[in-house]
Amino acid sequence: MKGRGASRLLAAVALAVTAGPASGDPPASPERSYIEHRSPPGRPALPFNDAVRSGDMLYVAGHLGIDPKTGSVPSDPEAEARLLMGAVQRTLERAGFTMDDFVSVTVYCTDLGLYDTFNKIYAGYFHGPHPARAFIGVGELLRGARFEVQGVAQKTARH
């Protein structure tokens, strides 16, 4: 094909490719499900969820290392880190995920001198490659916590 015929054919193909599906229906949005926050007995419900699943992604809200028996942060930073990571793990499991499904984690910490202490506990919660992570120093966290963790997980097929 030469000349105008080839140009018309290319224009028709380009139009068909850019037009998308013939049905004209917009692409389906992934369904969302919510992992509700469980407030301790006697405490008011809080206006957030522990995680939200959208398609194969799980967006995990910030978690603190609060002792469920006392409702406070332990005085020992290692105990706080264990409670925190346990709470994060339970949220993932409630959503049908594992810690190894994390792709990104953000840790907020009021004392950067606790970096090694936190890492010692954190590393024990993963079996595969670790997710991308930021460790950010902050001035203060809710309820006097030293650490807060939030992240994003993705459900993938396991081989």
WONOR-V208260 format. One record per residue. RES is the residue in three letters. BURIAL is # if it has 9 or more other C-alpha atoms within 8 Angstrom, else .. D_CENTER is the distance of its C-alpha to the mean C-alpha in Angstrom with 1 decimal. Layout:
BEGIN
res burial d_center
RES BURIAL D_CENTER
RES BURIAL D_CENTER
END
This chain:
BEGIN
res burial d_center
MET . 53.5
LYS . 54.6
GLY . 54.6
ARG . 53.7
GLY . 52.8
ALA # 50.1
SER . 48.7
ARG . 48.6
LEU . 46.9
LEU . 44.2
ALA . 43.7
ALA . 43.4
VAL . 40.9
ALA . 38.8
LEU . 39.0
ALA . 37.9
VAL . 34.9
THR . 33.7
ALA . 34.4
GLY . 31.7
PRO . 32.2
ALA . 35.6
SER . 34.5
GLY . 33.1
ASP . 30.2
PRO . 26.9
PRO . 24.1
ALA . 22.2
SER . 18.9
PRO . 16.2
GLU . 16.4
ARG . 13.9
SER . 13.6
TYR # 12.6
ILE # 11.9
GLU . 14.4
HIS # 14.7
ARG . 17.7
SER . 20.0
PRO . 22.6
PRO . 26.1
GLY . 28.1
ARG . 25.2
PRO . 24.6
ALA . 21.6
LEU . 19.0
PRO . 18.0
PHE . 14.2
ASN # 12.1
ASP # 9.8
ALA # 7.3
VAL # 8.4
ARG # 9.0
SER # 10.8
GLY . 12.8
ASP . 11.2
MET # 7.6
LEU # 5.1
TYR # 3.5
VAL # 3.8
ALA # 7.0
GLY # 9.1
HIS # 11.0
LEU # 14.5
GLY # 17.0
ILE # 19.4
ASP # 22.2
PRO . 22.4
LYS . 26.2
THR . 27.0
GLY . 24.2
SER . 24.2
VAL # 22.7
PRO # 24.7
SER . 27.1
ASP . 26.1
PRO # 23.1
GLU # 22.6
ALA # 22.7
GLU # 20.1
ALA # 17.7
ARG # 18.4
LEU # 17.8
LEU # 14.5
MET # 13.2
GLY . 14.9
ALA # 13.3
VAL # 9.7
GLN # 11.3
ARG . 13.0
THR # 10.2
LEU # 8.8
GLU # 12.5
ARG . 13.3
ALA # 11.1
GLY . 12.9
PHE # 10.4
THR # 11.2
MET # 10.0
ASP # 11.5
ASP # 9.1
PHE # 6.6
VAL # 7.7
SER # 6.8
VAL # 6.9
THR # 9.0
VAL # 11.8
TYR # 14.3
CYS # 17.7
THR # 21.1
ASP # 23.1
LEU . 22.5
GLY . 25.2
LEU # 22.8
TYR . 20.8
ASP . 22.6
THR # 22.5
PHE # 18.7
ASN . 18.5
LYS . 21.0
ILE # 18.9
TYR # 15.4
ALA . 17.1
GLY . 18.3
TYR . 15.1
PHE # 14.7
HIS . 17.4
GLY . 16.8
PRO . 16.1
HIS . 13.7
PRO # 10.6
ALA . 11.4
ARG . 11.3
ALA . 12.9
PHE . 15.0
ILE . 16.4
GLY # 19.5
VAL # 19.9
GLY . 23.0
GLU . 21.9
LEU # 19.1
LEU . 19.6
ARG . 21.9
GLY . 23.0
ALA # 19.9
ARG # 19.9
PHE # 16.1
GLU # 12.9
VAL # 9.4
GLN # 6.1
GLY # 3.2
VAL # 2.2
ALA # 4.6
GLN # 8.0
LYS # 11.0
THR . 14.0
ALA . 17.6
ARG . 18.8
HIS . 22.2
END
